Amino acid sequence: MLGKVRDAKRSLHAAPRELFLQEQHLLRPLPIWVPTVCEIENRIVDSQGYVSIGGNRYSVPYALIGRRLEVHETKDRIEVYEGHRMVATHAKVIEALDQRVTEPSHRPARGEGRPKTAPPREEEELLGVEPRLGDYLTAIKARCPGRYVRMLRRLLGMLRDYPRPPLLAAVNAAQEYGLFDLDRLDRMVLRNVARDYFVLDPAGFSEDGAGQNEEERHEG
């Protein structure tokens, strides 16, 4: 590296300080740039086409419903990005809660909305990620039509939070026994996770659970 620097000096036939003094009058200072200070969070667009930040909801293009987007919250703006592309920007609601800020262009044009007979977006998202849940969703819809969308949202959260094999094993067992209580399903998944992902060596534990192995007991 030092050799390359010496070679460069020889090719210039001058010291860097001398060259700087010769060219200094041609140099211009760079403009002052202060990066925007913001808090960055990830949000999933809800079924109505909004992201929730600070207790208020801000619209994004309806085609992004169900997507995970990156939200930049500055002192006075809310900016929403899909990757590096900004898809929405809003003035930030400062002194209010439970407000809904809507950009009209984010809503579908007349005639382009979802048909009333279309399944909930949560159902489409669930089946798009895990088609094997189809039979269980059909059973839930028949058994609990009034709570169907709320239960779909709960299942979406479980699908994001838990490993797929223990979740599917619990769903299969629940479907076999006609179980649609999602609190119980959640506990079944946790038992499967504990069994499959936190396996302990029974040889290292005594029958009374004291946790001593044979060698330690003999030494005692």
N, C-alpha and C positions, 0 to 999 in steps of 0.2 A: 504493500500500500504506500509506504513512504517512498519507495522507488518510483512509483507512478507520479507522485506529487513532484519529486525532483525533476522527472522528465518533462512534466508540464511546465515547470518554471523555466527550464532550459529552452523549450520550444517558444515560449512567449518573449524570451530575451528581456525580461523585466521582472521585478519583484511584484507580488500582488498588491502591496501598499502603493507602489508607484502607479500601477494601472488604475487602482481605485481613485486616486487623486485626479488622474486624467479624465476619468469618466463620471466623476461625482456630479458635475453640473447637468448631466443627462438623466440622472436617476430621479425617479418620482416616488414618494412614499405610498405605500399601499393604503387603501381606504380602511378606516376602522370598522371592523365587523365584530359584533357581539352576538354569539349564538343565542337563539331563543331558549329561555329556560322553560322546561315543561316536565310534567309527570307523564310517564308512558304506562298504559295499562292495556291488557287484552280483554276484549268483550265479544260475546257471541250475539249476533243480531237476533232480536226476539221475533216472534211470529208476526208482529205488526210492522216490522221494519225499523226498529229503534234500538239504539244502544243506551244503556243506563250509566250515567256518570254523576256522582255527587248528589244523588237523589232526584235527578232530572233525566229526561229521556230526549235523545236527539236522533233525528231521522237520518237514514242512509238510503241509497237506491234500493228499491224493493227486490231487485234481482239478487241481492246479497243476503236475504233472509236465511238464517241458519249458519252463516259463515262466521269464522273467528277473525276479528279485525283488530288492528292496533289503534288505540286512541291516544292522542297527544293532548293533554290538558294544560294550557298556558294560563296566564293571569286573566285573560279576557276572551280566549277563543277555545273552541273544541274542534280538533282536526282529526279526521278518521282516515286511516290508510289501509289499503289492501296491498300488502307487500310494500313497494316503494311508491305506489300510486295513491294520491289523495283522492278519496271518493266522496268526502263530505266535509264541510266546514261550517261552523255556526258561531254566533256570538254566545258567549258563556252566560248562563243564568247565574247571577251572583247572589241575590238575597231572596230566594224563593225555593220551595221544594215541590216535588210532584208536578212539575211543569213539563209540558210536551212541546218540543220545538220541531216544527215540520217545514222542510223545504218542499214546495209544491212539485218541483221536478222529480223528486224522489218517489212520488206516488205513480202507479201505473195509469196510463191514459185510459179514457173511457173505453170499455170493451176489452181491455187487455188484462183486467184483473183475473183472479182465480175464480173458476166456476164454483157455484155454491155446492155442487156435488163433489168437488175435489176433496181428497182426504186432507187432514191437517198437515201442515208443513212439518210438525214434529214427527208425525208418522213417516213421512217421506224421508226425513233425515235419518231416523232410526233404521229403516229398511235399507237405505242407501249404504249405511255403515255396516249393518249386520242383518242381512236378509233372513238368517235363521230365527229371528225373533217374530217372523210373520204369523205363525200359528198362535203364539201367545198373545200378540196384539189383537188378533181376530177374536180370541176368547175374552180378552178384557173389554173390547168394544161391545160384545154381546152381553157381558155380565154387568158392566159399570158404564153405561153410555153417558151418564151425566158427569162423570169424573174422568172421562177418557183422556181429554187433552192434558189435564193436570197430571194424570198418571204417566202419560207419555213424556212429559217434561222431567218427571222424577226418574224415569228409566233412562232418559238421555244423560242425566247427571251420573247415574250409576255406570252407564256405558263409558263415560269419560274417565271416571274415577277408578274403576276396578279392572284388573286383568281379565281378558276375554274368557279363558277357559273356566275359571271358577264361577263367573257370572252366568255363562251358558249352562253349566251343570246345575246351578240353582234354578234357573228358569225352567229347564227340562223337568226337574223334580216338582216344581210348583205347578207346572202344567199337568203333570201326571196325576197330582192329587187335587186339582181344581183350586189351587191357592192363588188368590189375587190381592192379598194384603201385602203391599210393597214394603211395609216395615218388617214383616216376617221374612220376605224375600231378601231384604238387605242383610238381615242377621244370617240367613243361610249362605249368602255370598261371603260374608266375613268368616264364617266357620270354614268354608272351602279354602279361602285364602290362608287362614291359619294352618290348616292341614297340609296344603300343597306347597306353601312358600316358607313356612317356619317349622320345618321338621327337626325335632330334637332327637338325639340319640338316647333311646331308653336305657342302654347299658350304663350310661353315666349317672343314672339316678337310682336311688334306693326306693323300695316299695313305699316307704312312708313319706317320699317326696323330699327328703333332706338334702338330696343333691350330692351325696358322697358316692364315689366309685369304690370298687372292691379294695383297691390298693390303699386308698385313704382310710377305709374302715379298719384294715389290718394294722396299719401304722398306728391308729388310735388305740 
